[in-house]
Amino acid sequence: MKKFLFLIFSHLFLYISTSYAQNLNSDFVHNSLYNKSFNSYKSGEFFEYKLHYGFLNASYASLELKKEILNDSLVYRATAIGRTTGLARLFYRVDDLYEAFFPLEKVKPLKSIRDIYEGGYVRKAETVYDDKNKTATILNKITNEERVIKLESGYQDIISTFYFLRKHLDISKLKEGDIIFVNIFFASQNYPFKMKYLGIERIKTKFGLIECLKLKPFMEAGRVFRSNEGIYLWVTNDENRIPVKVKANLRVGTIVADLTSFRGITNPFKIIVDD
């Protein structure tokens, strides 16, 4: 249980994206909710989150976006880092790096990097996506072995999903109870992922009161989560679509992840001054 707990401390946002969701129709990713593109981010954007378990600051996670040349084309390189800190690190060290490369205009992964250390478990892998043939070629950089896996339609990787929903999801069309679908390719497998839109809610943050979209990712209930609805996510109800808070109800307590710092955002960060 300690292993599961500290892994969630380290990359709670990443864990959300690799959740199982059964009996989903992947064609939903192509419906009218995803037809537009929005100016929600730019190169130089950076977010940092602190994860708390009671009074314990157990971990931090960061997301950074930069432009880079890949195969003679200018693309975005998104980097997510998660690591345990303080006492949590003494019990279970985690140093995780996930990266995704995708085009400037439309979010579709071109390449992914996974370089992780989790309590002695080490994984170094690089994935290259072939959209024409709908395949992913995975190189294990420890053993130098390659595997080719068939992709589902509308695929994203674990990091590009975050930017895909920010850029292409039309939040103006969301209605309470709507389900958001994405096919995620992670660790050599295709995962259908869904979350429910619960409406608008105001959240107190270190920056002030912020109006947010409240979302409920569907999880697989088991040893870690109390139910398949154990996580709630709050995203700014503005053109940035920034996650400001995540709350996970575990069998051993509750973990909260809060946005603690940011820079380089594209649009004004809206704070409610008078309630």
N, C-alpha and C positions, 0 to 999 in steps of 0.2 A: 504493500500500500504506500510506503514511503516513496518508492520509485514513481508510482503513478502521480502522487501528490506533487513531487518536485518537478516532474516533467510538465505538469499543467502550470505550475508557477512560472516555469521558464518560457513556455510559448503557448499561452492560453489562446491567443488569437489564431495560431497555427492549428491547434488541436480542434478548434471549432470547425475549421475548413475541411478536416479529414473525417468528419463524423459520418456514420452510416445513415442512409435514409432509404427505406425500402419501397418498392413498387411505384417508382416515380417515372413519369413520361419525360424523357430528355428533350423532346421537341418543344417543351414549354420555354426553353431558353431562347427560342427564335420568335416568340410572340411580340406584340406591340410594345411591351415594357422595355425592350432592348433595342429598338430601331434607331434611336437618336444617339448623338454624341454630345457630351457636355464638357465645358472647360472647368474641370474640377481639380486639376493638379498641374504642376510644372516642375521642371528640373530644379533641384535645390531644396525641395520640400523634405522636411524631417519631423518625425514624431517620436516622443519617448513616453513610455508607460511604466508605472510602478505597480507591482502586484502585491497585494496584502492578504495575509491569512490571520485574521484577528489583529493583534497589535504587531505582528511580525511582518516586516518588509522582506519578502522572500526572494524577489527577482525583479528584473527589468527587461523590457523588450523595446526595440526601436525599429523604425521603418524609414528608409531614406531612398530618394529617387534622384537619379542623375542621367544625363544623356551620355551616350557612348557609341563608338563605331563598332559594329558587328557585321562581319562579312561585307565590308565596304558600304554599309548602310548606317544611317544615324538612327539609333533606337534608344529606348529607355532601359536603364538598368535599375531594378528595384532590389534593395538589400534589407533583409530582416534579420535582426540579431536578438537572441534570447539567452540569458545567463542567470543562474542563481547567484545570490549575494549573501554576505553575512553568515549567520548561523546555518541557513539553508545550504549554503555552499560547503560547509564543513561536513554535513551529512550526505549530501548528494550533489556533486559538481556537474553542472550543465553548461556547455558552451556550444550554442547552435548558430549556424549561419545558413540562411536560405536566400537564394537570389533568382530573379527571373528577368529575362530580356524579352521585350515586346515592342512592336512598331509604335511610332508616335501617334498615328491617327486612329488605329483600331487595336484594342487590346486582344492579342492572340499570342500565346507564348511561342517564342522561337527557340529558347534555350533556358534550362534551369540548372542551378548548382545547389547541392546539398552537402554541407560539411559540418558534421555534428559530433559532439562528444557528450555522452549521457551516462554518467556513473560507470565509465569503463567501456561502454558500447561506442564504437567508432564507425561512422559511415561517411564515405567520400564518394559522391556520385555526380555525374554530369549527364543531362538529358538534352537531346536535340530533337525537335519536333518537325515532322514532315507533314504539312497540312494537306498537300496534294494527295498523298497516299494514306493519310490519317494513321500515321505510325509514330511511335516515340522510340528513339535509339538511346539506350541507357548504358553508360560506361561506368563500371565500377573501378574507381581510380586506385583502389587498394589491390585488387586482384588483376586489373586490366582486362576484365571480361566484359563483353558486350551482349545486350539483349535487345530484341526488337519486339515492342508490344503494340497491339492494335488499340487505337483510340476511339472513344465514343464521339458522336457529333457534338458540336458546341463545347469542346473541351477547354478547360483552363488548368493552369497549375496552381499550387497552393498559394503562391504570392500574387500571381496575375489576377486571381479571383477578386482580390481586394480592389485593384485598380479597374478591373472590368465593371464591377458593380458601381463604382464611383463615376465612371465615364459614360457608361451605356444604359444604366438603369434609370428610367424616367420616373422619378419619385412623385411627380405631379399626377401621375395616373394611378398611384397606389391607393387602394381602399382597405379599410380595416378588415383583416381576415385574409387578405391576399397572400398567396404563397409564392416565394421567389425561388427559382430553380437554377442550379449550375452543375455541370458535369466537371468534376475535379479529378485530375490525374496526379497521383501521389504514390511514391514508394512502389512503383511498377503495377499499380492497380487503378481502375476507374471507379470513382466514388460519386454516385448521384447525391447531391446535397440540396437541402431545402431549409428555408426559414420563413416564419410567418410575420407579417406586418401587423403590429398591435395598435398602431395609432401614434398620436403626438403626446409627448410628456416633457415637462420641464425638469431639468436635472441641475442640482447644485454641484458646482465644480470649484476648483481653486481659482478659476478665472472669473467666476460669477455664475449667474443663472443662465442656462442655455436651453433653447427649445430643440428637442431631439425627436427623431423617429425611433420608436421602440420596436425591436425585432426579437424574435424567439427562434434561434437555430434549433433544429430537431437533432437530438443526440440519441445514441444507443444506450439505454439504461443497462446498468450492470454493477460491477464492483466499485466504480468511481462515482457515477452520477446517480442521484436518487431516482430520477425518472428520465424519460426521453425528452423532457422539456426543462432540463436543469440549468439552462444558460439563457441569459438575457443580455441584449446588446443595444446600446444607445448611440445613435449616429446624428450628427448635427443636421438640423432641418434647414440647410442652406445649400449653396452651390458647391461647397467644399466636400460635403458628405464625410466628415471626419468622425471616426469612432472615439467617443470621449469616455465611455465606461463599459465594462463588461462585468457581469455578476454570475458566478457559477455556484450552484447549490450541489455540494458533494455529500457523500455519505459520511464524511468526517468533518463537515463544517462548510463554511462559505468562503470563497475566494473572490476578491474584487480587484479589478485592474482599472486604474485611472490614468487618463492623459495628464502628464505633468509638465511637458514642455513641447513647443513646436516652433517651426520657423519656415519661411519660404512658401507659405500657402498662397494660392492664386487669388482667392476672393476674400473679402472682409470677414473676420471672425465675429459673429453676431452675439453680443452679450445683452441680456435683458436687464436694463437699468432700473426701471420702475415696475414692480410687481403689482 
